[in-house]
Amino acid sequence: MDISLVIPAHNEEGFIGPCLDSVLKNAPGKFKQIIVVDNTSTDGTAKEAGARPGVRVVYEPNKGLTHARQKGLEESSGEFLAFIDADERMPEGWFEKAEYYFSKYPEAVVLSGPVRYYDSGFFAKWLIIIGPWILYPLAFLIGGHWVLGGNFIVRRSALLAIGGFDTSVTFYGEDANLGRRLAKVGRSIFKMDFTVYTSARRLKAEGTIRLHTRYILSFLTQSILHRSHTSKYTDVRT
């Protein structure tokens, strides 16, 4: 598959290195491009990313996740665009699963899957394993789509057809906004074994109930009301 990997990064000096190392180890030579979007970082993010072979660092001066994702779209050339977060780890077999599912569902415009924590306690780990089996089918029932922003691959043609990323959405609901608009041009696929591993830093900072309530509200307001329930968010970097 012709896939460009895009990783937005704002002050991710402590995380971007291990993230890229997992990509280079578990999908060696697989991606057409590996692009790290330095989104107004003031630390050593760009230096850490640029030290990895085959990684291209581009700068986006407008702070915000959707601005960074849009920059990745503009700077990449792959037929497909994959997006993961800078605090994530790509497991072995991730790329091969992407190839399998897009060959099995050639009509699909986006493939997404869950994230699991690599540094959380027992309760949080099991919550994020068990919870999605209930929440994700409900999401498809309510909105007809589900895209998880930290783990998805989208066809470039579909992304261009909907006008790219909606940069008016600052943080919460950006993936629901994308999924809702992509559902108008093609099929969304969500597979439970298409997994990446992520840091639990936001969960630890905001609390399990509060964070997941915000995620649920974000999905509902974007899917039903076509707007974000809030534009406020906090950068969590420790």
C-alpha positions in Angstrom: 0.0 0.0 0.0 1.0 3.6 -0.7 0.8 5.1 2.8 2.2 8.3 4.2 2.4 8.3 8.0 1.8 11.7 9.7 2.5 12.3 13.3 1.4 15.7 14.8 3.7 16.8 17.6 3.6 19.8 20.0 6.3 19.7 22.7 6.8 16.0 22.5 10.5 15.7 23.0 10.1 13.0 25.6 7.7 10.9 23.5 8.4 11.3 19.8 11.6 9.3 19.8 10.1 6.1 21.2 7.1 6.6 18.9 9.2 6.8 15.8 11.4 3.9 17.0 8.4 1.7 17.2 7.4 2.6 13.7 10.9 2.0 12.3 11.1 -1.3 14.2 7.7 -2.8 13.4 7.0 -1.3 9.9 10.5 -1.0 8.5 10.5 0.4 5.0 6.7 0.1 4.7 5.7 3.8 4.6 6.1 6.0 1.6 6.8 8.8 3.9 7.1 9.4 7.6 6.2 13.0 8.4 6.4 14.6 11.8 4.5 17.9 12.0 6.2 20.2 14.5 3.3 22.2 15.8 4.8 25.3 17.4 7.1 23.2 19.7 9.5 25.1 22.0 11.5 22.0 23.1 13.6 19.5 21.2 10.8 17.7 19.4 12.1 18.6 15.9 15.6 17.5 16.8 14.5 14.2 18.2 12.3 13.4 15.2 14.9 14.5 12.7 17.5 12.2 14.2 15.6 9.2 13.0 16.4 7.9 9.5 13.9 8.6 6.8 11.8 10.9 9.0 10.9 14.3 7.6 10.0 17.2 9.9 7.7 20.0 8.7 6.6 23.0 10.7 3.1 24.2 11.3 2.9 27.7 12.8 -0.8 27.6 13.7 -1.2 25.7 17.0 -3.9 23.0 17.0 -4.3 19.3 16.2 -6.4 19.9 13.1 -4.0 22.5 11.8 -1.2 19.9 12.2 -3.2 17.2 10.5 -4.0 19.5 7.6 -0.3 20.3 7.2 0.4 16.6 7.0 -2.2 16.3 4.2 -0.6 19.1 2.3 3.0 17.9 2.7 2.4 14.2 2.0 1.8 12.4 -1.3 0.6 8.9 -0.4 -2.6 7.5 -1.8 -3.5 6.8 1.9 -2.7 8.9 4.9 -2.1 7.2 8.3 -2.3 9.3 11.5 -1.1 8.4 15.0 -0.2 10.5 18.0 3.3 11.3 19.2 2.9 9.5 22.5 1.8 6.2 20.9 3.6 3.0 20.0 2.9 1.1 16.8 2.8 -2.6 17.3 4.1 -5.3 15.1 1.6 -6.3 12.3 -0.2 -2.9 12.3 0.8 -2.2 8.7 -0.1 -5.7 7.5 -3.5 -5.4 9.1 -4.1 -2.2 7.3 -3.3 -3.9 4.0 -5.6 -6.8 4.8 -8.6 -4.7 5.7 -8.4 -2.3 2.8 -8.1 -5.3 0.4 -11.0 -7.0 2.1 -13.1 -3.8 2.0 -12.0 -1.9 -1.2 -14.9 0.4 -0.9 -13.8 1.7 2.5 -12.5 5.3 2.7 -11.2 5.1 6.3 -10.0 2.4 8.7 -9.7 3.0 12.4 -9.1 1.0 15.5 -8.8 1.3 19.3 -6.0 2.5 21.4 -4.8 0.7 24.6 -2.6 2.1 27.4 0.9 1.0 27.9 1.4 2.8 31.2 -1.9 2.8 33.1 -3.2 0.9 36.1 -5.2 -2.3 36.0 -8.7 -0.6 36.0 -7.9 1.7 33.2 -6.4 -1.0 31.0 -9.4 -3.2 31.4 -11.8 -0.4 30.9 -10.4 0.6 27.6 -10.3 -3.1 26.5 -13.9 -3.9 27.5 -15.6 -0.5 27.0 -15.2 -0.3 23.3 -17.2 -3.5 22.7 -20.2 -1.5 24.0 -19.4 2.0 23.0 -18.3 1.5 19.4 -21.4 -0.4 18.2 -23.5 2.3 19.8 -21.5 5.0 18.0 -22.1 3.4 14.6 -25.8 3.0 15.5 -26.1 6.7 16.4 -23.9 8.4 13.9 -23.1 5.7 11.3 -19.4 6.3 11.7 -16.5 6.0 14.2 -13.0 7.3 13.7 -10.5 7.4 16.5 -8.2 10.3 16.0 -5.1 8.6 17.4 -5.3 5.6 15.1 -6.7 5.9 11.6 -5.9 5.6 7.9 -7.8 7.6 5.3 -7.9 7.7 1.5 -6.4 10.9 0.2 -9.1 11.2 -2.4 -11.8 11.0 0.2 -10.1 13.5 2.5 -9.8 16.0 -0.4 -13.4 15.4 -1.4 -14.6 16.7 2.0 -12.2 19.6 2.0 -9.6 18.2 4.3 -9.6 18.7 8.1 -11.9 21.2 9.7 -9.4 23.6 11.4 -12.2 25.3 13.3 -12.4 22.3 15.6 -9.6 22.8 18.2 -9.4 19.4 19.9 -12.4 17.6 21.4 -14.6 16.2 18.6 -12.1 16.6 15.8 -12.2 12.9 15.0 -16.0 12.7 15.2 -16.2 15.7 12.9 -13.9 13.9 10.4 -15.9 10.6 10.7 -19.2 12.4 10.1 -18.0 14.1 7.0 -16.2 11.1 5.6 -19.4 9.0 6.0 -20.9 11.2 3.2 -18.4 9.9 0.7 -17.8 6.3 1.6 -17.7 3.5 4.2 -16.0 3.7 7.5 -14.4 0.6 9.0 -13.5 0.1 12.7 -11.6 -3.1 13.6 -10.9 -4.1 17.2 -7.6 -5.8 16.4 -6.2 -2.8 14.5 -4.7 -1.4 17.7 -2.0 1.1 18.8 -0.7 1.6 22.3 -0.8 5.1 23.9 0.2 6.9 27.0 -2.3 7.3 29.8 -1.1 10.8 30.6 -4.4 12.6 29.8 -6.4 10.0 31.6 -4.2 10.5 34.7 -4.4 14.2 34.5 -8.2 14.6 33.9 -9.6 11.4 35.5 -11.2 8.4 33.9 -14.9 9.5 34.3 -14.3 13.1 33.3 -12.2 12.3 30.3 -14.5 9.7 28.8 -17.5 11.9 29.5 -15.9 14.6 27.4 -15.2 12.1 24.6 -18.8 10.9 24.6 -20.1 14.5 24.6 -17.7 15.4 21.7 -19.0 12.5 19.6 -22.7 13.2 20.3 -22.5 17.0 19.6 -20.5 16.5 16.4 -22.7 13.7 15.2 -26.1 15.2 16.1 -25.6 18.9 16.3 -22.6 19.2 13.9 -20.6 21.3 16.3 -18.1 20.9 19.2 -19.4 21.0 22.8 -16.3 22.9 23.8 -13.2 24.6 22.3 -11.2 24.4 25.6 -8.6 21.8 26.2 -5.3 21.4 28.2 -2.0 20.3 26.8 -0.8 17.4 28.9 2.9 16.6 28.4 4.1 14.8 31.5 
